[in-house]
Amino acid sequence: MINAILMMLVVGALMGLILGFSDKVFYVAPDTRVEDVTKMLPGYNCGGCGYPGCSGLAEALVNKEAEVTNCKPSSPQQKEAIKEYLSTH
């Protein structure tokens, strides 16, 4: 009985170490560009651009499938800020 408990503790500790090591080695940084561009858009979700809301347009902008000029309600300053952000990130 004691041997089984000790074996489970050792196996559990070993698996924990392997998972912790794997988390550090195989870490992938999340891509926050879509969220950042969505915050830069006016947030009306009007669909005037032809995409389902501002998040749809933001995804298309990040994937270079759309132009910033598609967003009718955004101001020229917002459009310029989005263009600058996408050119640097």
C-alpha angles and dihedrals in degrees: 000000000000090000091055092049092048091047091052091049092051093046091047092050092047092050090048091053092048092050092047092050092046091051091058097042099044098038114144117198112230119246107238098176095104092052091046093051091045089057090051093054119085094254098227093128087208097149091224089131092060095252128104099262133313094302090057091051091046091054091049091049093051091048090048092240095122141033126240089237089071089078104084100183097051118099123241089252091055091048092050092048091052092048091050092047093050093047092054100040 
